[in-house]
Amino acid sequence: MSAVDLDGWLADPRGGPYWAALQDGRLVTPRCRSCGHRTSYLRWVCPACGARGEADWAETSGVGRVHSVTTQHRAPAGFDLEPPYQVALVELDDGPLVLAPVPPGAVVAIGDTVRVTTRDVPGLGRLISVGPRS
Ligand SMILES: [Zn+2]
């Protein structure tokens, strides 16, 4: 049994496409149908052009630069990474910012070019993760 009710998240039209794509190993973000501006999460109004509720979910390459990074000294319940581990805020080349953990063995710094990918986390499903650009 999963520790997370993924079915509930998948059924939510505001975030379901994001979670469904993650389970397929893809990272998607909202993209305005009017101007193409991409955001980190679904918004009622596009911050670039003001269009209301008109966004699609579009796949991203996952490539971006580390905007900020911190070290996590406590892990959430059920999480598979042993603290301390890094958590990076990545500004994707497509525009949105995403926050993701850096797996053990990898270290990132502000300005590094990285790729946000997906990985299986036992009991939690497939989540995003930061790794080298390669
Ligand atoms: Zn727009």
Residues whose N, C-alpha, C, O or C-beta is under 5 A from the ligand:
A	BS01	ZN	C32 S34 C35 G36 H37 C46 A48 C49 G50 A51
